[in-house]
Amino acid sequence: SRVITFLGFTLRTQCAQSFISPSALNFIGLSKSTTMESSPALDMVRNRGLEKREEGATPLPGGMTLYVKPAADGKSVGDCPFAHFVRMVLHEKNLEYELKPTTPEKKPQWLLDDYGGKMPALRHRKECYVDSEVIAQYLDFFFQNPSLSVEEKEQKGATEAAAAALNGFFPAMAKFIKHSPNGDEEDVELRTALEGKLQTLEDHLSGDGRSGPYLVGNGELFTLLDCSLAPKLYALDVCLEKIKENPIDLKGKLPLLRKYMDDLFARPSFQSTVEYGPETVVWGWGSYH
């Protein structure tokens, strides 16, 4: 069994070189002669018994179960933006899966014992991955139709530039939305910090050479970064209106960001996975007030 790391994430396989082409190895900065060693922590994960493949080295579609945070009723889907991110990726790739909103007391024992009960958790037959970014990279690497990554040889540094534009946005958003009461001195400071992060996104979307609506490079390709950002921007949109009393005029001050949000929200992969709606977002975020 071997471990490879690409784009900052680690993937496990029975034999990395049995399914990764030389071009793919070059893309992730490895050569066929590279020695890919596993860490003790990863050895522990593999030895849990959830990672032994039955069908061969390359994962196949089917047999996927996604464990996610439930809503207030304990049965329907909750408002977790990280779970929503994974669901958008699954939808974009037309991968079937069983969705299991799971309360703490109903989490499988293996999830508690081996993964600390973390969710979202994607179990793919006898494998399991937690952390939305890792899950998304796993899906995009092994199920490449369609690809949700920009070829760096075509748009060098595009993904890194887009990621830099997002840096610090979600923490700033969370701090502002969670703060109570609205309108006090600290609230104004937190709002100003968030507005600065939103302006960085606006500036990125106004960059030269852009011809499409999405975040990376020229904006033509819908990517993992768009999938990741869409649920967070949806939560922001709902919370600004329902919890924070509309303190930021997105349409007036940040028109490109507003249009980007509307384009994301209109995408079928978003529409089909946002069944939890504004009321559940308010339930989730409003608990801090």
N, C-alpha and C positions, 0 to 999 in steps of 0.2 A: 504494500500500500504506500502511496506517495502523496505528498502535499505540495501544492503550488500556490503561489500568492500572486495576484494581479490586481491592479488598481487599488491596492491597499487591503485586499480581502483574501482570505485563505480558503481554498477549496480542496476537498479530499477526494481521492479516487483510487481504485485498485491499482491502476498503472497509468500515471499521468501521460506518458508518452504514447500510450496505445490509442488515445483519441485526440490528442492535440497535434495539429499539423505544425511543421516548422515555421510557417508564416505566423501562426497564432503564438507560438513560443517567442518569436521575435517581437511580436506586438506587445507582449507582456514583459519583455526585457530579459528573456531567458534563451539559451541555446540548447540544442539537444544534448549537449555534453554537460549541461548544468546539473550539479548534484542538488536534489531537492529533499532536504531532511525534514523530519517531523519533530515537533516539540513534545516534551512529556505531556503537556496539557492536551495536545491533539491526539496523542496515543491513548490517553484516558478516554477521550470522546469516542474514538474508533472502537475501543474495547468494550464499550457499553452494550454492544450487541444491536444497536439501531442502525449501524452503518454498513452492514454486510450485504452487499448487493447479491441479488438472485439472477438478474438478467444480464449481467456483464458489466464492463467498465463504464459504458456510457448510459446515463439515466434515460429512461423512456417515459413518455407521457402516461398519465393515469396514476391512480393510487395516491393522490394527494389529498391531505386534510390540513386545513388551516384553522388553528385555534386562535381566537381573538377575544378581546374585551367585550363583554355584553353591555347592553343598555340597562336602564333602571329596573326593567322587568326580569332581568337575569336570563332572558331567552333570545331577544332580538339583538341585532348588531349594535355595538356601541360606537362612540365617536372617535376612537383612537386613530389619529392621522397616519401612524406607522402601519397599522393593519390595512388601512384604506390604500396606502401606497402599494403594498404587496398585492392587494386585490386588483388594482389597476394594471399592474404588470401581468398578472395572470390573465386578465381579460384581453389585454393587447396581444398576447401570445396565443389566445384561444385555447388555453389549457383548462381542462375540467378539474374541479376540486370540490371537496366537501367542506362546507363552512360550519364551524362549531363555536358559537359564542359560549364562553366557558367561565363560570364563576369560580372563585378561589377554591371552594369546597368540592367542585366537580372536576378539577384538573386531574388528568391521569397521573398515577403514581410515578411513572417513568419520567414525566415532564417535571414533576417536583424534585425527584431524586437526582436526575441527571442534568437538568437544565435550569434548576432553581425556580421552576414554574414560570419562566419568562414567556411573554407573548408580545407580538404575534410569534407563533411557532408553526413552521411548515413541516409536517411529516410527509415524506415522500417514500412510500413503502416502508423500508426499514431504516431510512435515514431521517434525521431531524435537524433543522436549522432554526436558530433564533437570531434576532436582530434583523430588522427590516432591510437594512442595507446589504447584509450578507445574503439574505434570501433573494433579494432582487438581482444581485450579481450572479448568484447561482443559476437563477432562471434564465437570465440573459445570456450567460455563457453556454449553457447546455441546450437551450431551446432558442435558436437564433432566428427564427422566422416569426415575426420580423425582428430585426435587430433594434435594440433601443440604445445603441451606443454609436457615437460618431467616429468614423475612421480618422485617427489622428494624422495619418499621412495626407489626408485631404484637407483637414482643417486643424493644423498643428496648434496645440495648446487651447483648443476651443472648450473642451470640457473643464479644464482647470480654470479658465477665465470665468466660465459660468458659475462654477462652484465658489470661486472667490467672491462673486457678486452676492452669493447667498450667505456668506459667512456672517454668523451672528444674528441673522434675521429671526430664527425661531426662538432663541433664548430671550431676545428683546421683546418679541411678541408675547411670549408667555409671562414675562415679568409684568408687562403693562396690563394684560387682560386679567391677571390674577389679583392685581393690586386693588385694594379698597381702603377708603372711599374714593369714588371718582372725583377728580377735580382738585384734590389737595396738592400741596407743593411737590410731594414725591411723585404723584400721578403725572403732573406736568413734566417732570424730569424724565420719567419713563416713556411718556408719549414722545417727547423730543428725540430720545434715543431710538425709538422705533421708527419715527419718521426719517431719521438719518439712514437707517437700513433700507427702508422702502425707497428712498431717493437713490441709493446705490443700485437697486434693481431697475429703477426707471432709467438711470443713466446707462446701464448695461443694455437695456432694450432699445436704446436710441443710438447704439454704436454703428459705425460705418460698415457697409457690406452686408447688412441684414436684408433678407428678401422673404423670410417666412415668419410665422407668429411665435415660434417656440424659443427656448432659452439658449441653446447651445449653438455656437458658431453663427452661420447665416440664418438660423432659425427655421430651416426647412424640415429638419428631422425631429420628431417627437422622441424624447429620450427618457432615461431613468430619472434624470434630474427634474423633468417636468412632472413625472409620476409622483415623485417625492414631494414636490412643492405644492401641487394642486390641493391635497387635503388640508394642508396648513393654511393656505390662502383662503380656503373655504371657511375654516374655523375663524380666521381673522375677520372675514367679511361678515359672518353671522355675529360674532362677539362685539365688533365695533358698533353694530346697530342695536343688538338686543341687551348687551351688558354695559357697554361703555358710552352709550348715548351719542353716537356719531361724532366723535371728536376729530376725525381725520377725513377730509374731503378727497377720496381717492380719484373720483372722476374729474374733479376740477384741478387738483394739484399734481396728480400722477396718472395722466390719461393713458400712457402706454402700458403701465402696469394694470390699470383697470381693464383695458382691452385684452391684455394677456390673460388675466383672470377669467374673463368672459369666454375666451377661446378654450381655455382649459375646462371650464365647467360645462361647455357644450359638447365636449368629446364623449363619444359613447362609452368608453371605459370608465369615465367619471360618472356619467349619468346612471349607469347600471350598478354602481357600487356606493351610491350616496343615499341609500334607502333610509338611513338613520335620521336624516333631515335636521333642520334648525333646532327643533325642540330638544333633541338629544345632545346637540352641541351645547346648548344653553345649560342643560342638566349637568353635563360634564364639567364645563368651565365655570358655571355659575356657583358651583359648590364652594369655590374659594371666597365668595362674597357673603 
